[in-house]
Amino acid sequence: MSTQAETKQSGGLPPFLKSSLQQIFVFLALVLIYIVFMVVAPNFASLGVAMDIVQQSAYIGVMALGATFIIATGGIDLSVGTGLSFVAVMAGVFLAGDWWNLPLGAGLLLTLLVGALVGLVNGLNISFLGLPPFIATLAMMMAARGLALVVSDKQTISIKNPQYIWLFNGEIIPGIKNAIVWFILLAIIASVMLNKTLLGRYAIAIGSNEEATRLSGVNVKFWKTLIYVTAGVFMALGAILYSARFGFVQPAEGVGFELYVIAAVVIGGTSLAGGRANIIGTVVGALIMETLRKGLQMMGVAQEWQLVATGVVLLLAVFIDNVRRARAAAV
């Protein structure tokens, strides 16, 4: 009976088949965009450009993996961009020779803890204080940006730790940057977490019907807080990949990255209304966003118009999500 009900709600298709079709559609969109830029943008078809797109997608994509869990609950995280700046600055403080110069393991652990702490504050404000996710994470967005500027004294921090740079920007596989390997591994981990653990199941359940989930005996406040902590850890991992690639940290970086993160998640098929999430779609969504940015850049399109294009793509993704939800409600 439950399977029949789910099939009816999904428009006559089994849920797993509908999810697969959405993934195929998003992937085909990526292929189409790539082919268009191969035709109109000089040198876009080179292997170097393709590898650069995947590598550049890594830090946005990793943060989007964590944001997928948040958006699956029907929440939002506007602090992920400036949170990256703050966490990257702290990574510089922990590992840079001019600062604490800690051993690599200790520095990485502290960096991840800073990201978890950012997520914990967001989760507590939302779950226990009852603040709307938009307001709570907007406040954190401003606080994180301020803290990044204060801690760094508005100065660029160089991270000259060779182990750090190699681990996240070297090549353990010749021709493939370690950042790409990390992106793939973390996507696999996130997919397992979403589909095989209580964290992922409760994220979907909370997004589908938070009150029913609470009445069924689930400690919604605890799990929602843990979801934001998890997203904070993924944000920290994104900050690590970002800072290792460039070898330095600028405290003003990260502003606006939340747009790319949210766009990647929504384009990938995760519903802003909650209750549906797709890790593979998020990965492809991140690749789509970076392919658009890189293609427009190689065509000589000004950065401000690149932002316009990004906004249009995000609006289109939200519109498609609304149409999907309206059709599901009508069935």
Secondary structure, 3 states (H helix, E strand, C coil): CHHHHHHHHCCCCCHHHHHHHHHHHHHHHHHHHHHHHHHHCCCCCCHHHHHHHHHHHHHHHHHHHHHHHHHHCCCCCCCHHHHHHHHHHHHHHHHCCCCCCCCHHHHHHHHHHHHHHHHHHHHHHHHCCCCCHHHHHHHHHHHHHHHHHHHHCCCCEECCCHHHHHHHHCCCECCECHHHHHHHHHHHHHHHHHHHCHHHHHHHHHHHCHHHHHHCCCCHHHHHHHHHHHHHHHHHHHHHHHHHHHCEECCCCCCCHHHHHHHHHHHCCCCCCCCCCCHHHHHHHHHHHHHHHHHHHHCCCCHHHHHHHHHHHHHHHHHHHHHHHHHHHHC
